[in-house]
Amino acid sequence: MHVFVCTNQRAEGHPRGCCADKRSLDIMTRLKRVARAEGLDDVRVNKSGCLDHCEKGPSCVIYPEGTWYTLPDDDEGLGEILNHLKSGEAAQEYTMVGE
């Protein structure tokens, strides 16, 4: 599996906001560490450029299935995303609707 986390930085005051201002890099780093600590050697967690959902961000997409998430900034929420990486079952609470 491959997790792409938007770390895009837009100009201050941009109407759509940006994932970087919503702590996406910190969240991505935490998710990467937890996945590694859980022994998920077949999971890659990487930063990406704009995923075009900054107003819903911090956003990420998990491949190969193409599940889109608004990433939570708490350990419990990240645990739900981690469960997806382990089981393949989407964490419905954080799934972007219509993506």
Summary of the structure (lengths in Angstrom):
residues: 99
radius of gyration: 12.6
end to end distance: 18.1
largest distance: 40.0
contacts: 286
relative contact order: 0.23
helix: 36%
strand: 20%
